[in-house]
């Protein structure tokens, strides 16, 4: 009877707080909610990252779940980083996820770097991860990649000299005998990874090779020497070390075609002779103009002297008249003077000359 009365007084039993401690029920609810939330978060993590985590561990490139979550929070493509690490580890390269994340956040291409490192490792080329990502960042936006650089280092490429895109098909030089020689070369190069960043580009290599070919042709005594031994051009060009300071290493220079051009020496001589002729003609014209001017001057002087003669002859009649008035000249003297004048006119008419004046 007492236990029944006690139960009636206390009411129904609270399972969350069987001891009846005040506040114990709310604390239990908090713990329960926290446990459920942790379970939900764990389930989400397992759902999103368990596959990547399992794949990485099975492949021998383990990545912790915490690091996977941290990568997601840093907005890094988790699958790309994990796959890149797996590829590197399978190729024998121990690369952690931290440098891969850093390279991605710097704007680099993680896949290109890993593939380039794998290709270099399998080909026996010395290439570190730092150097590879430096090349990748340096070539960003240029159309070139670090993978292309490694491929060119493994499989050398052939460059036409001159570049057909420039519009020229041959490199023209002139031998010492004045005969022009046209040559076409093919340059085999491979990437120099140690100078790929900051080294001169392909255009510089083409320009240097072209300059070397022109110099080699110009050093030949005759064009026949060039035609007989085209390899003297390639040997002379290779001996100059034209790949210094470039991103490439020149392996060989092969002369693909050699042809005879114009006779530049004869053409220059003809042009020089024509120029000399023009100079001589100009000098002759100067002398002719001077002679014409001198002739005109002499004619002017002749006319001036004739004018003086005419003036003197005009004074003769006046002198005769003055002599008549003074009694110094008689009639017979005047008659003899007229006879002399008539005789002179007759002789001049016979000789075909004209008098400049007469005495009246």
Secondary structure, DSSP 8 states (H G I E B T S, - for coil): -HHHHHHHHH-S--GGGTT--TTHHHHHHHHHHHHHHHHHHHHHHHHHHHHHHHHHHHTT----HHHHHHHHHTT--HHHHHHHHHHHHHTT----HHHHHHHHHTT--HHHHHHHHHHHHHHT----HHHHHHHHHHTTTTT--HHHHHHHHHS-EEEEES-GGGT--SEEEE-TTSEEEEEEEEEEEEE-GGGTTT-B-HHHHHHHHHHHHHHHHHTSSSHHHHHH-THHHHHHHHTT-TTTTBSEEEEEEEEEEEEEEEEHHHHHHHHHHHHHHHHHHHHHHHHHHHHHHHHHHHHHHHHHHHHHHHHHHHHHHHHHHHHHHHT-S-HHHHHHHHHHHHHHHHHHHHHT---S----
